[in-house]
């Protein structure tokens, strides 16, 4: 759907911003093996798996924001706050889709 495509584009933009920030800080971005994709057997399972990933992303960005504030890195804190806000919005949108499906299903 158009909404999922937009969200995927935003997630790629987040990754690009994070890589740029790491490079500016003199850190070489390192890749690690991705966890196994959980596609689900139907749309409901896919939405719930996506919701879990959004919750984990929110937790990670909150921790990163707290750390950046602790070490007084205002540029990184600003980036983390921006991405955190977008992830929270993704969760709100996803919850609306899930609620809509549960009412209609």
N, C-alpha and C positions, 0 to 999 in steps of 0.2 A: 504494500500500500504506500501511498504518498507520504503518510506520517512516519512510517518505519524507515523509508528511504531518507527522509530529512533527519531523523534521529541518528541513523548510521553516519551520515555526513557530518553531523555535529561531533560524534564520537571520534571520527578520524581527525577532525580539526583539533579536538582536545589532545590527541596523541601528538600531533604536529607541534602544538604550543608547548607541550611538556618536553619534547625532544629539543626544541629551540632553546628553552630555558636551561636545560641541562648543559647544552653545548656552550651557552653564554657563561655558565658558571664554571666551565672548564672540566665538566664531567663527561666522560664518554658513555653515551646511552648503551645499555647492555640489554640484549634480548634474552628471554628465557622461554623454555617450552610453555606453550599455552595449555591450560587445563582442557580436558575433554569437553567438547561442545555438547550441551544437553538440548537437543532439538525438540524433544517431546513427541508424543504420538498424535497430538492434535493441537489446535490453536490455543485452547485453554492451558495446556501444559507448557506451551511455548511462552505464553504471556506470564505465567507464574515463574518460569525459569528466568525470564528477562527481569521480572520484578526483583528476584533475589540478587541478580547481578547489579541492578541499580542500587539496592540497599547496601551492597558491599562497596560499590564505588563511592557512595555518600560517606560511608564510614571512613574509607581511606582518605578522601579529600578533606574530611573534618580533621583527621589526625595530622595530615600534611599542613593544613592551615594553622593548627595549634603549634606545631613545631616551627613553622616559619615565623609566627608571632613571637615565640619564645626566643629565637635567635635573632630577632629584629631584622628579618629579611623582608622588607616591605614589598618589594617587587614580586617575590614568590608568593607572599601572602595574598597579594592582590589577584594573582593568577589563580591560586587555589580557591579563593572566595568566588571568583567569577565562574569557574568550572563547577564548584559545589552548587551554586545557585542554578546553573543549567541542569545539573543532575537531579536536583530536587524538583525542578519543573518537569523533567522527564518522568519522575515517579508520579507526580500529580496526574499527568496525562495518561500514563499507563494505568493508574488506578481508575481513572474515568472510563477507560476502555473496558477494563475488567468488570467494573460495576455495571456498565451498559450491557455486557454480554450476560452477566448473571441475571439481570432483570428480564432480558429478552429470551434467555435460554431456559 
